[in-house]
Amino acid sequence: MSLNKLQEYYLPEDGNTVVALLAKHQEGATIVAGGTFMHGLIARGLVTDVEVLIDISRLGLAYVKQEKDRLRIGATTTFIQLEDNPDIRDNPVYGAIRDALDYPPPQIKNSATIGGCVSASCPFFDLPVSFLALAGAVHTRGQGKSREIPLTDFFAGLFENSLEQGEFMTELSIPIPAAKSASAFLKLETNANDLAILNVAALVSLDKSGKCAQARVFVGGGVGEVPVRATSAEKALHGKTLTQELCAAAGQAAKSDVEPLADHRASAEYRKAMTGVLVERVLKQTLNRLG
């Protein structure tokens, strides 16, 4: 089904206009930037009630800024702009982001935006799992207020987020972790352009003695309506010296954290088994980056 109810397309140049348009059209309005996710929904006949498209590509939200305490990524920053940024490319802390950006084809990288990818709240997407491991937060703008929402609170369900009526995402921020930190991401897929059957991201920070001071491990791609935090794997790592054997043990522990779904691409049993495999592998990759 096409956008048969579409009446207006707006291209505002300031946030106040966006907020006013959202207030006026309410549930009939949808924010777009790159439009890749919207295209997929239309192709599957899943968009029926949209009357107004509000394109935020002229709001000046395409940027990547490294500050003292956080990395700030504007909502209309494209995948390729993020991939080409030297702070992302050269810092092992952001290894999970680099890894996730290895998978999309060039057509997606050049069009898809960070804001759209996150706001879509699709549990099969890759970058949101990486952002979760990095303790990312969404920044929003609405009528008379702005908010900072941790990603763990932002994802509310399948294609559902915690944005309020009249509110839109302006930025994603990532706090700077401890000095000795690294992250990694892995994806299980059927082909190069497929949504994840399973994906895993991890961040590990070491203390001065070389032991794990912090670990964040998230699993997505068919383990729930939102990505799942593998707390058992994190507990297996905390306070210990990272070794190949410990990574394997944490991978096995992670299987108890997920209750995967079954679909036409994979059984629940297969996804659970591969959770252990991918968590082990992503932790070993993180260990390599920590040196």
VEXZA-612611 format. One record per residue (C-alpha): residue number from 1; residue in one letter; x, y, z. Coordinates in steps of 0.05 Angstrom, whole numbers. Example, Ala and Ser with C-alpha at 12.3 -4.5 7.8 and 13.67 -1.06 7.14 Angstrom:
REM residues 2
i aa u v w
1 A 246 -90 156 $
2 S 273 -21 143 $
END
This chain:
REM residues 291
i aa u v w
1 M 0 0 0 $
2 S 25 70 -16 $
3 L 18 133 23 $
4 N -52 142 -3 $
5 K -71 192 51 $
6 L -10 236 44 $
7 Q -31 309 39 $
8 E 31 351 56 $
9 Y 107 347 55 $
10 Y 144 398 98 $
11 L 217 417 97 $
12 P 225 464 158 $
13 E 290 499 174 $
14 D 283 506 249 $
15 G 261 462 308 $
16 N 204 508 330 $
17 T 169 496 263 $
18 V 177 421 271 $
19 V 147 423 340 $
20 A 89 466 315 $
21 L 76 419 257 $
22 L 76 358 303 $
23 A 28 393 350 $
24 K -19 410 292 $
25 H -20 343 256 $
26 Q -7 297 316 $
27 E -12 223 299 $
28 G -20 238 225 $
29 A 51 266 221 $
30 T 116 227 214 $
31 I 187 253 218 $
32 V 234 233 161 $
33 A 306 248 143 $
34 G 340 193 102 $
35 G 274 157 91 $
36 T 303 86 84 $
37 F 261 56 140 $
38 M 198 91 114 $
39 H 211 63 45 $
40 G 214 -7 74 $
41 L 149 2 112 $
42 I 114 28 50 $
43 A 139 -30 8 $
44 R 108 -78 58 $
45 G 42 -41 63 $
46 L 53 -21 135 $
47 V 40 54 127 $
48 T -33 71 121 $
49 D -49 131 165 $
50 V 7 180 150 $
51 E -20 247 124 $
52 V 41 292 134 $
53 L 116 280 125 $
54 I 162 328 163 $
55 D 233 326 134 $
56 I 284 349 186 $
57 S 344 346 141 $
58 R 353 422 141 $
59 L 356 431 217 $
60 G 432 427 220 $
61 L 432 361 258 $
62 A 485 326 216 $
63 Y 547 327 260 $
64 V 594 285 303 $
65 K 626 324 360 $
66 Q 676 296 410 $
67 E 671 334 476 $
68 K 706 326 542 $
69 D 654 281 574 $
70 R 614 254 514 $
71 L 609 241 440 $
72 R 550 277 408 $
73 I 518 251 343 $
74 G 465 293 309 $
75 A 400 259 289 $
76 T 408 270 214 $
77 T 480 246 212 $
78 T 484 192 159 $
79 F 518 125 169 $
80 I 574 144 121 $
81 Q 587 210 158 $
82 L 593 170 223 $
83 E 638 118 192 $
84 D 684 171 162 $
85 N 692 209 227 $
86 P 764 202 254 $
87 D 741 198 327 $
88 I 699 137 310 $
89 R 749 107 262 $
90 D 811 111 307 $
91 N 785 99 378 $
92 P 776 27 404 $
93 V 721 52 450 $
94 Y 677 60 388 $
95 G 697 -6 357 $
96 A 625 -32 363 $
97 I 601 26 321 $
98 R 653 13 267 $
99 D 636 -61 267 $
100 A 562 -48 259 $
101 L 575 1 201 $
102 D 612 -54 163 $
103 Y 547 -89 146 $
104 P 501 -41 109 $
105 P 509 -32 34 $
106 P 532 35 6 $
107 Q 462 56 -14 $
108 I 439 51 58 $
109 K 502 83 87 $
110 N 494 144 43 $
111 S 421 156 60 $
112 A 403 126 128 $
113 T 408 171 189 $
114 I 425 157 261 $
115 G 361 188 286 $
116 G 318 146 240 $
117 C 355 82 257 $
118 V 346 93 331 $
119 S 275 122 331 $
120 A 250 64 289 $
121 S 259 19 350 $
122 C 269 -43 307 $
123 P 302 -98 349 $
124 F 335 -127 287 $
125 F 376 -65 271 $
126 D 451 -65 286 $
127 L 473 5 307 $
128 P 423 11 365 $
129 V 454 -51 398 $
130 S 522 -19 393 $
131 F 496 46 422 $
132 L 464 8 480 $
133 A 531 -25 497 $
134 L 562 45 497 $
135 A 508 71 545 $
136 G 479 118 493 $
137 A 423 167 508 $
138 V 372 202 462 $
139 H 362 277 466 $
140 T 295 304 445 $
141 R 258 369 433 $
142 G 185 382 445 $
143 Q 136 436 464 $
144 G 173 480 514 $
145 K 221 426 537 $
146 S 278 380 520 $
147 R 296 312 549 $
148 E 353 264 555 $
149 I 329 191 554 $
150 P 376 132 565 $
151 L 369 83 507 $
152 T 351 29 557 $
153 D 288 70 572 $
154 F 277 95 501 $
155 F 261 28 468 $
156 A 190 12 490 $
157 G 171 -47 445 $
158 L 169 -70 373 $
159 F 172 -6 331 $
160 E 154 33 394 $
161 N 194 85 431 $
162 S 182 132 489 $
163 L 177 196 449 $
164 E 117 238 471 $
165 Q 67 269 424 $
166 G 99 330 392 $
167 E 170 309 409 $
168 F 226 289 362 $
169 M 298 263 369 $
170 T 353 314 358 $
171 E 416 278 381 $
172 L 448 215 408 $
173 S 502 222 461 $
174 I 552 171 486 $
175 P 590 183 552 $
176 I 665 176 551 $
177 P 683 112 589 $
178 A 745 97 630 $
179 A 812 106 596 $
180 K 824 32 584 $
181 S 761 13 546 $
182 A 742 -20 481 $
183 S 680 -47 447 $
184 A 660 -94 391 $
185 F 599 -118 352 $
186 L 581 -181 314 $
187 K 521 -200 272 $
188 L 492 -266 248 $
189 E 455 -258 182 $
190 T 433 -299 122 $
191 N 462 -252 70 $
192 A 499 -186 66 $
193 N 437 -142 67 $
194 D 393 -181 115 $
195 L 367 -160 182 $
196 A 401 -194 240 $
197 I 383 -264 260 $
198 L 423 -246 321 $
199 N 471 -189 339 $
200 V 514 -175 399 $
201 A 553 -115 424 $
202 A 599 -108 485 $
203 L 639 -54 520 $
204 V 692 -72 571 $
205 S 731 -23 615 $
206 L 792 -44 656 $
207 D 817 -16 721 $
208 K 890 1 736 $
209 S 905 -71 755 $
210 G 879 -96 688 $
211 K 815 -127 716 $
212 C 745 -115 689 $
213 A 716 -53 722 $
214 Q 655 -48 677 $
215 A 622 -92 624 $
216 R 560 -78 583 $
217 V 535 -134 538 $
218 F 472 -129 495 $
219 V 438 -180 449 $
220 G 389 -163 394 $
221 G 360 -192 331 $
222 G 304 -237 352 $
223 V 312 -244 427 $
224 G 254 -198 444 $
225 E 216 -137 424 $
226 V 275 -96 447 $
227 P 349 -116 454 $
228 V 365 -153 518 $
229 R 421 -137 567 $
230 A 462 -199 583 $
231 T 472 -186 657 $
232 S 496 -256 672 $
233 A 553 -248 623 $
234 E 571 -180 654 $
235 K 572 -211 724 $
236 A 618 -266 699 $
237 L 668 -214 677 $
238 H 665 -163 732 $
239 G 727 -158 776 $
240 K 766 -210 737 $
241 T 824 -211 690 $
242 L 799 -221 619 $
243 T 823 -286 587 $
244 Q 800 -328 528 $
245 E 771 -377 578 $
246 L 733 -323 616 $
247 C 703 -298 550 $
248 A 678 -368 536 $
249 A 648 -374 605 $
250 A 613 -306 597 $
251 G 585 -329 531 $
252 Q 554 -391 563 $
253 A 526 -348 619 $
254 A 493 -302 569 $
255 K 448 -357 543 $
256 S 409 -354 608 $
257 D 392 -281 596 $
258 V 353 -291 531 $
259 E 288 -324 512 $
260 P 292 -318 436 $
261 L 234 -321 387 $
262 A 226 -371 331 $
263 D 211 -349 260 $
264 H 222 -370 188 $
265 R 296 -353 192 $
266 A 317 -388 257 $
267 S 290 -429 314 $
268 A 291 -404 386 $
269 E 340 -460 404 $
270 Y 388 -438 349 $
271 R 386 -366 371 $
272 K 399 -385 443 $
273 A 458 -428 424 $
274 M 487 -375 379 $
275 T 479 -323 434 $
276 G 533 -360 472 $
277 V 578 -364 411 $
278 L 571 -291 390 $
279 V 580 -264 461 $
280 E 644 -304 468 $
281 R 669 -280 401 $
282 V 652 -207 412 $
283 L 686 -208 480 $
284 K 748 -238 449 $
285 Q 748 -183 397 $
286 T 742 -132 453 $
287 L 799 -165 490 $
288 N 843 -160 428 $
289 R 827 -86 423 $
290 L 846 -76 495 $
291 G 914 -105 480 $
END
